[in-house]
Amino acid sequence: MYPFMRDGDILTIQPVEVAPLKVGDIAFYRTSEKRLAAHRVVDKKHQGDKVMLLMRGDSVFKNDGWIYSDKVLGKVVGIQRDKKFIQFDQGVFLRLIMCLWNKLYPIGPFFFNGTLKGKRGLSWVLRRVQSLKIYRFVARKLINGKISYRIATERDASGVSRFYGYKRLPEIEDPAVLPENQIQNQSDYGYTFIACKRGTILGAAEITRFPDDEVSYPDWWLFGMRVRIPYRGIGIGKELVRRATEKASGEGASRLNLMVYEKNKAAMNLFHKMGFRQISIQALDEQLEEEAKQTNQQRIILSKELYPKNAITVRHICGKTFPNRNLLVL
């Protein structure tokens, strides 16, 4: 039902008889597959003593088909999005837009799908441009000096929440609470690293350590490594991972692990260049295999061996000791 309803919206349903429902209203009903749906009424007819409604989503070209009156559970009269409540029955402008969207079908779906495909096309072009060495060189010269890196503090909680899209999670009443709790309890949750330009977060990554009895997640882990699409390819991800690795090492970590989608070639190349190699954790492998069956996307585990900052590395040759970064002697 995009654009009038979106993922995470909370619907307000008003119980009604089928008769008062008009063409253009949004009905909440049970489909023939016994699923619950909220779609728009696009036609109405009588079959004997029963009323039938033709339903269709606002962003699709195909009708859902006709449903009988006993399938309708109510009428959607409003939605709650974040902390804002939108009533469909009030507001002349909104009612006019919804009416035109329905009357001018299929212009609405054409517009929606064309815009979506346009965004995907631009994203595809941008990714290809970002893979060019000349682009990376010029972009780094122009932007890198304006980017600052640091561990997030409490004043960054709201920005971190928006960056990761926590506001889209309906189960979280206040989206800023989750990152705020993590930042306030870094000894328990770990650390969030952010890359900023003039106060705007361009990239972020988190490291955390699970309890010792958590066999599925041993040692330290890197999660949430993400960079905004327009700023990819200029080294932000690499610098975030480098800083996260150094911090984990400083905290005494022997390894830093992460999970990445196997088909994400850009991320795979970055992590491989930074010394991460694929490993197997039996307790976690089974979960990832089951996930791959359901989503058709395989995640794999990568790991990098770390040396604590206070470790002494030496090499003994012919009775003499030389510094060596490849051997560890405690």
BELDARA-V130290 format. One line per field, one symbol per residue. ss: DSSP state (h for helix, s for strand, l for the rest). psi: psi as a letter, one per 20 degrees, with the letter a starting at -180 (. if undefined). Layout:
# BELDARA-V130290
ss = ???
psi = ???
This chain:
# BELDARA-V130290
ss = lllllllllssssslllllllllllssssslllllssssssssssssllsssssssllllllllsssshhhssssssssssllssssllllhhhhhhhhhhhhlllhhhhhhhhhhhhhhhhhhhhhhhhllhhhhhhhhhhhhhhlssssllhhhhhhhhhhhlhhhllllllhhhhhhhhhhlhhhhlsssssssllssssssssssllllllllllsssssssslhhhllllhhhhhhhhhhhhhhhllllssssssslllhhhhhhhhhlllsssllhhhhhhhhhhhhhhlllsssssssllllllslssssllsssslllllsl
psi = jqihqrpiqpqopppqqhgiprphqoqorprhjkqpqnrqoirprpncjqpqppqqqijrhpqhrqqrhiiphapoirqpodjpppphiqoggghgghghgghjpkgghggghggghgghghgggghggiiphhgggghhhhhhijpqprpqahiigghhghgikhiiohiogohigghghghhmhhhhbqppqpqolipphqqqqqqprqhjnhhmqbqqprkoqpqgijqjjjggghghghhggggghjjqhqprrqqphinhggggghghjjpqprpoghhggghghghhhikppqrpqqppqpqhjqpprpopljqpqqpiiqpp.
